[in-house]
């Protein structure tokens, strides 16, 4: 019988081991969860906007066409 590998989950903030039945998963505590939330509010974490690219151009301004 092969032995199943146990996945070790670590807190993304402090890297301590988090039990899978912990109510704060993936964080180890409320403190680490709030640190992560603060990073999102301060825009240290972002999800890239794939819809806006460097090749996108705005339509010409009608006031410039004279």
N, C-alpha and C positions, 0 to 999 in steps of 0.2 A: 504494500500500500504506500503510495507516495504521500509525502508530508506537504500539506498546504502551506504556502508562504503567508505569513501574517504581515499585513501592511501596517507600517508605522506612520502615524499621522503626526506631523509637527506643526506647531503654531507658526503662522507666517510672520509674526512679529518678533517673538522671543525665541523661537525654535525649540521650545520644550515639547516633550511628547504629550499628546492629547489622547485620552481614551476615547474610543469611538462612541461610547454611550454618554459622553459629557454633553450637557445641554448647550455649551458654548461652541461646539464644533463649528468651524475648524480652528477657532481660537481657544486658548487655554483658560481665559478669564474674561470678565467684563472689561477689565482694564485694557487688555490687548485688542478687544473688539472696538472699544472707543478710540484707541490710538489709530486703528485702521480707518474708522469712520472719519476722524479728523483729517487724515491724509486725503481722503476723497473730497472733503469740503474745501481743503486748501489747494485742490487741483494738483497734488503731488502724484496721484494716480489718475489716469484718464483712459478712456476707450477711444481709440483712433477713429476719426470720421473718414470712412472709406469713400463716401459720396463726393467729397470735395477733393479735387486733385489739382496739381499745378497747371494742367492743360485747360482747366475750366476758365472761361473768360466771361466777363460781364458783357451784356449787350452794349453797343455804342450809345453814348449819351446823346440825345437828340439836340441838346444845346450846342454841341461841338460841330454839328453838321450845318455849316453856313457858307 
